[in-house]
């Protein structure tokens, strides 16, 4: 027969939580090692003759996409709200800022949001 001890589910849940926490930490360490390996391999991959042109095309498309999305959203907001040209102006500037941020992330000058959160957690521990 099953016992009616109310502490037993709490103990099982605590053991399960600690097990999940341990698994999550191991996964985080494995991901960090994998990311470190990728960053070491990155310069080797970009040593080809056309790598400069490819990188320039990638960066320009990142920037143009941010600006175009901002302009498109601004135009749609102006059309729906009847606030021409203010929505276009504001969201075009936000798109420009997003394009610059995408460039900096692609160049590795600004960390990805996920990596920034992980590095903050490490500093707090």
N, C-alpha and C positions, 0 to 999 in steps of 0.2 A: 504494500500500500504506500501511497505517496504521503510524505510528511507534510504537515501544515505549517512549517517553519517559514515566517514571513521574511527572514533574513536571506534565505537561499536565493530568491530571484535577484536581490540586490548584489549578492556576491557574484552570481553568474554574469550580471550586467557589468560589474566592475572589471571582472576578468576579461570579458569580451571587449570592453572599451580599451583596456590596457593593451590587449592583443592587437586591436585595430590601430592604436596609436603607434605601436612598435612597427607594424607593417607600413604605415604611412611614412614614418621616419626613414625606414630602409628604402622605400621607393624614392623619397626625396634625395637621399644620398646617391642612389643609382642614377637618377636624372641629372644631378649636378656633375657626376663623373662623365656622363655621356655628353653633356653640354660643354664641359671642359675639353673633351676629346674633339668635339666639333670645332671649337674655336682654335685649337692647335692645327687642325687640318685645313681651315679656311684659307690661310695665305697660300698654301700649296695649290689649292683648286683655282685660285685666281691668277696664276702665273702665266696663262696662255697669252698669245699675241692679241686676241680680240677681247680679252677680259676687260680692258679699260673702256672700250666702246660698249660692251655689254653692261658694265656697271653704270656708265653714263646714261644709257637708255633706260635702265631700271630706275635710276634715281630721278630722271626727268619724268618718267611716267608716274612715279609715286607723287611727285609734286603736282603735276598737271591734274591727276585724279582728285587730289584734295581740293584744288581750286575749282574744278568743274562741279564736283559734288556740292560744294558750298554755294556756288552760283545757281545751280539747279534748284537746290532747296530754297534759296532766297527768292528766286523767281516764282516758285510754286507758292510760297508763303505770301508773297505780294499779290498774286492772282487771287488766292482764297480770301485774304484779309483786306484787300483793297488799300494797301499801304505803300504803293509804288513810290519811290525806289528804295525805301528804307530797309525792307527785309533783304533785298538783294545786296545792298551795301554791307549790312551787318554780317550776313551769312557768307558773303564773299570774303570778308576779312577773316572770319572764323575758318573758312576753307583754306585760306592762305596760311594761317597759323597751323592748321592740321597738316598741310603739305610740308611745311618746314619741320614739324615734329616727326613726320614720317621719314623725311630725309635724314634727320639726325639719328633716328632709330636704325635705319638701314645702314648708316655709316658706323654704327656702334658707339656714337658719342653720347647717346642717352639710352639707358637700359630699358628693356621691355618692362611693362608694368608688373608682370609676374615675377621677373627676376628681382625687381626692386623690393617687392613684398617679401620674397624669400631672404634677401640680404638683410632687411630690417629685422626679420624674425631671428636670424643668426646673431645679430648684434645685441638683441635683447636677451638672448639666452646666455 
